[in-house]
């Protein structure tokens, strides 16, 4: 009998353009390939979701999903061997519905991902703490520590009851230990696909690209560079953080091209020569850096949180001043963009320097990829399951 995994995530499953939900989707896909019975309960997109048409049944079907609705109007679909139920996770009945789903499915393992509403974890623990694994992709949703958006001592205590906690970076592992008193297991997720990877980086053509342009991800630095290099083509790929004001600011610049987000990152990066990742908040792990570097595309990144870790030793980490939250408002300090301008200028103007950096980035990323094999996750589950009487 197949080992059944139920992922509970308070984020949309498909399409998944954010780092955490994309990592979950690709993990579940790869575990399904390895013979696991993989199922997901995910959030139903709300009306405020950016570009809501991509979540319509016909759009999901175009991505290869087999979609249907049950008698209660809930959306179910199967995608790449994974069964998904999309539900309103904010509904008053959400906890009761989850209880019924878990009792019906009776999974061997429950993965609870970024449960910022504190709905999933209580239900999972009530079914079986021994089978519950907390997955941490972002510190914003943690119930403790300086990066949390909302402290929740009860949810913090619930995390202590789970069988295991999985994180995606050393930065995150140290954060949980320092601020939460929690030990966690570092597992790299299979986010980047399979080799071979085309070399996309070219010193003489292509965009300088930023994915998910918004204030938190470093939009002020991006716009400053756009304005200081008027003869260079820049590209922006709006996802969850791009509101109307961001889109308007980008469209006001004649040297910025807006690109559609895509399930396959190679589609976005095929015409890119440099990626900018100037996040003004700590990242747990910046997946886009590895995505770009494995294709020979140099990345200029801010040095907050796990972004440094994601650069894999490549020394293109540049200074940023993190945003501050006061009285419920986000305040953006002025940014010293001189180092960004200087580094970008050299990459754009010195082809030999570009080629050297491109080769070093690709070498580092290819060396990192074996850590992201989903079999590491499968072996970890097998080790956890060795406890007598668990199954």
N, C-alpha and C positions, 0 to 999 in steps of 0.2 A: 504494500500500500504506500502511496506517495505521501511524503511529509507535506502537510498543509500549512502554508504561511498566510496569515491575514495581516495586511498593512492597513493601519488606520492613519490617515493624514488629513489635517485641516487645510488642505490646499487642493487645487484642481489637479487631476491626474494627466489629462490629455486635452490640448497640447500642454507641454510643460516647458516653459522657457526660463523659469527661475532655477537657480542652481540646485536647491534642495529637492524640489519635486521632480526635476529632471533626473537627479541622481537616484531617487527612489524608483522612478519608472524604469530606468535602465537596469537597476539591480533586480527588480522583479522580472523583467524580460529575460535576463541572463539566468536567473535561478530557475525560471520555467524551462529554459533550454536544457538545464542540468537535470530536469526530471521532477522538480518540486511542483506541487499544486499551489499556484499563486493567485491570491484574491486580494481585492483592495476595496476599502470604503474611503471615498474622497469627497471633497466639498463640491457641491453644485455651484457653478458660477453665478454670481449675483448680477443685477442689472448695471452696477457700476464698474464691472470688469472691463479692462481695456479691450477694445475690439471684440465685443461679445459674439459676433457672428462666427468666430472660429470655434465656438463651443456648441454650435447647433448640430443636431444629429447628422445632417447632410455633410457638414464639414468634418465631423468625426469619421463618417463613412469614407470620405475622400482620403483620410489618413489610414485607411485599412481596418477601421473598427467595425465590428458587427454590432449594430445598435438596436435596442428595443426598449419599450417601456412596459412596466407591469401594470396591473389593474389599478394601482394607486397613483399612477403617473410618474413613478420613480424611474430614472434613466439607468439602464444597465447596458454594458457593452463588453465585448471581448476584444482585446488588442494584443497582438503578438504573444498569444498564449496565456494572457492574464485576464481574469474576470474582474470587472470593475462595477461598483455601484456608486453612483453620484447622488448625494443626499444633502439636504439643508442642515448643515452641522450647527447652525445657530437656532434651529427650531426648538421650542420648549419640549418637544417629544423626542429630541435627538438621542438622549441617553437611553430611553426606553427602546427605541428602535435599534440602537446598537446592541443592547442586551439581547434582544431577540435574534439579531443577526449572528452574534457570537455563539449563542446557544444552538442555533441551527447549524452553523458551520463547524463548531467544535474544533478550532484549529490547533495544530501542534505548537505553533508559535504565533504570538501577536506582536507585530512591530508598531510602536506608537511614535509617530513622528511630529515633533513641534506642536504639541497640544496646547496652544496658547489660550484656548477657551476652557481648559481643564475639564473636558467632556470625555475624551477617549480613555485617558489613563485610569480614572476611577472604575470605569466599566470593565476594562481589561483586567485590572487587579482583582475585581470581584469574581471574575471567572477563574483566573489562575495567575497569581503573582509569579509562580515558578515558570510560567510560559510567556511572560511579558518582558519584552525588550524595548527600552526607550532608545530612540534614534535622534541624535541632536545634529541639526544642520545649521541652526542659527541661534545665537545667544539672545536675540531680541525676545524670543519666545520662552526662554528659561524663566523660572519663577524666582531667581535669585541673581545677585551679582550686579556690578555697575552697568553692564550692557543690557540688562533686562528692561523691558518697557513697563512691566507690572510685576511687583513682588507678590508672591503668593506662598506663604509658609506651608499651607496645607498641601499644595501641589509639590513643593520641595520635599516634604516628608513622604509623599507617595512615590517619588522617584527613588527614594531609599528602599522601598519595598519591592521594586522590580527585580527580576532575575539578573538583568544585565543592562548596561548602558553602552551604546556604540556611538563614537564620535568619528569625525572625518579628518581631523588634524591633530597634531601635537599641541598646537595652540589651544584648541578646544579642550583637550584632555587636561592640560594644566589649569585652564580656567575653571573647569568643574571641580578639580581638586582644591584649588585655592579659595574659591568663593562659595562652593557648595558642599565641600567635604565629601565629595563623591569620586569614586574610582571608575574609570571608563576604559573601554577597549577601543583602540584605534584600528579602524578598517577602512581602507581606500575603496571607494565605490567605482564600478565599471562605467564611468561616464564618457570615456573618450573614444570608444569604438575599437575596431580591430585594424591592425596593419594590413597592407601597406598604406601609408598616408602620403598623399600627393604633396610635393613641395610647392606651397603657394607664395611664399615670400619672394618678392622681386625688388631689387633696389631702384628700378627706374619706372615703375608703374604700380597702380593700385591705390586704394583709399587708406587714409589713416582713420581707423574705425574704433568706435566706442559702442559697446552693447549695453542696453538698458540705461540710456541717458536720463539722469535725474539728479537732483541735488545731492542725495545721499551717496550716489555712486560717483560724484565728482564732476557734475555738469559745469560748475564755474571754471574749473581748470580746462575742460574740453573747449568751452566757448572762448576762453582766452587764447588758446592755441589756434583755434579757427580764425580768430580775428587777426592774430599776428602772422599767419601764413596764408594770406588771401589767394595766392596762386596755387595752393595745394588743395587737392580734393579730399574732403573728409566725408565719412559716412557715419550715420547713427542708426542704431537698430532699436527702436522703441519696444519695450515689453511692459512689465507691471508698473514701473515707476514713472512712466511718461504720461503726465496729464496734459490738459489743453495748453497750459502756459509753457510747458517744456516744448511741445510740438511747435507752438508759435515762435519761440525763440530760435529753434533750429531752422524753421522755414524762412526766417528773416535773413539767414546767412546764405548767400548765393553759392558758396563753395561747400555746402553741406548737402549730401544726398541721403534721403531717408530710405532705409532698406527694411523689407519685411522680415520679421523673425521667422525662423524655420526650425523644424524638428531636427534636421541634420545640420550641425554647425558648419560643416564644410560648405554648404550652400551660401552661408553668410560670409565666410572667410575666403572664398575663391578669388575675389577681387580686392583683397586687403594686403597691404605691405607692412603695416605697423598697427598694432593694437594698443589702445590706451585703456588703462584700468586704474583711474585715479580716485578710488573710493575714499570718501571722507568719513566712513564708519568702519570699525574693525570687521574684516571678513573672517569667517571660520576657515575657508579655503577657497581661493579664487580659481574656479575650474577653467574659466576662459583663458587664463594664462597658459595652462598646459595645452588646451585645445589649439591655441595659436602656435605655441612653440614647437609642438610636434609636427607642424606643417612648415617649420622654418620661418615663422613670422615673429620678428622681435616684438617684445611687449615692454611698455613703460608702465610701471605700477607704483601705487602708493604703498607706504610701508606699515600700514595698520593691521594688527591682528595676524591672521593666518595668510594674508596676501604675500608676505615675505616668504613663507614656507612654500607657497605655490610657485614661486619663481625658481625653485630648484637650484639655488646657488648662482643664478644669472644676475649680474650686478647692474640691473636697470631698475633699482628701487629708489624712488624719488620722494622728497618731502611733501607731506600734506598736513594741514591743520584740521583736526577732526571737528565735526559739527558738535555743537553743545545744545543740550535740551534744558531749557529753563522755563518754568511755569507752563509746561505743556507745549511750548513752542520750540521749533528747531531754529537755532541761530548758527549762521555760517560765517566763520572768521574769514578774513581776507587771506588769500593764498599767495605764497611766493612761487610764482610760475617760472622764474628765471631758469632754474635747473631743468625744468621740463622743456622750455624753449631751446636751451642749448643742446640737450641730448637729442631732441627731435630734429633739430637743424643738422646735427652731424650725421644722423642716420639718413636723412633725406639727401644730404650733399656729398657724402663720401661712400661711393659704391663698394669699395673694398672693405671699409669698416662694416658696412651693412652685411656683406657676405660672411664676414668673420662672425658677426653676432648671430646671424641666421643659422649658421652651421652649429655654433655652440648651443643655441637654444634647442635645436632639433635633437642634438645628441643627448642633452640633459633630459628632455621629455621622453625620448624613446627608452632611456635607461630607467625611467620612473614607471613606465606603463605596466611591467609585470606585477607591481604591487596592487594594481587595480583589478586583477582577475577575480571574478565572482566566486571562484572556488575557495578563495580565502574565507569568504563569508560562509559558504556552505560547510567548510571544515570547522569553523567556529561554532555553528549551530550543532554540528555532530558532537563536538566536544561537550557543549552544554547539555546535550541530551544523554550523555553517558551516566548521569546521576541515576542510581537505581530507583525504579518505581516512577520515573517521570512519564514514560510512555508505556 
